[in-house]
Amino acid sequence: QVQLVESGGGLVQAGGSLRLSCAASGRSFSINTMGWYRQNPGKQRELVAGFTSAGSTNYADSVKGRFTISTDNAKNTVHLRMNSLKPEDTAVYYCKANIYYRGTYYTYWGQGTQVTVSS
């Protein structure tokens, strides 16, 4: 069993910054991909930023140049640095990980962390 624990959400004014973190814990697993998604009520969950299995990064067009995803492989942790935040970045942010465990791939989601950007 793998758990994803998120932290770092909150309320910030437009133009401000926040840093989200997601730590994966469990036994005898390896991370294939890891990233951040966000969702607002009534809307689909969308990719914000993520690492591919090759180690490259993907960003939503709306956050390019403002958000940076990074990883601490030794700690199985991924961070999302969000700068120049806009009210439209307001959402619940979810960490997602694709984990390889005993010959099978599994997808895990974190519990979500609220990010609110006031105008």
Sequence and secondary structure as in RCSB ss.txt:
>XXXX:A:sequence
QVQLVESGGGLVQAGGSLRLSCAASGRSFSINTMGWYRQNPGKQRELVAGFTSAGSTNYADSVKGRFTISTDNAK
NTVHLRMNSLKPEDTAVYYCKANIYYRGTYYTYWGQGTQVTVSS
>XXXX:A:secstr
  EEEEE  EEEETT  EEEEEEEE SS EEEEEEEEEE TTS  EEEEEE TTS EEE GGGTTTEEEEEEGGG
TEEEEEE S  GGG EEEEEEEEEEETTEEEEEE   EEEEEE 
